Amino acid sequence: MQHAMFGQRLWDFSLPAGIIGLSLVGITLAAVPASIWPARRAARTRMLSAIAGG
């Protein structure tokens, strides 16, 4: 809609590589600690007690 209002063709677009790169870095910085914490917790759990439900 915005392209049509400014008289631009609909298939002309720009891809802001800097914003996409910064977003990927931020997501990675959030995802790595969020995945390490449960993995370390699971590694410390005794297998037989986890299976027994206790």
C-alpha positions, 0 to 999 in steps of 0.5 A: 500500500505504501509503495502504491501511494508513493508511486513505486513499483510493488516488487521494489523493496529493500532488505535492511541487512544491519537490522537483520544482523543485529536481530540475529545476534540478539536472538542468539545471545538470548537463546544460548543461555536459555538452552544451556540452563535446562540442559545443565539441569537435566545433566545433573538429574539422576536418571533412575529417579527421574524415570521413577517420578521422584 
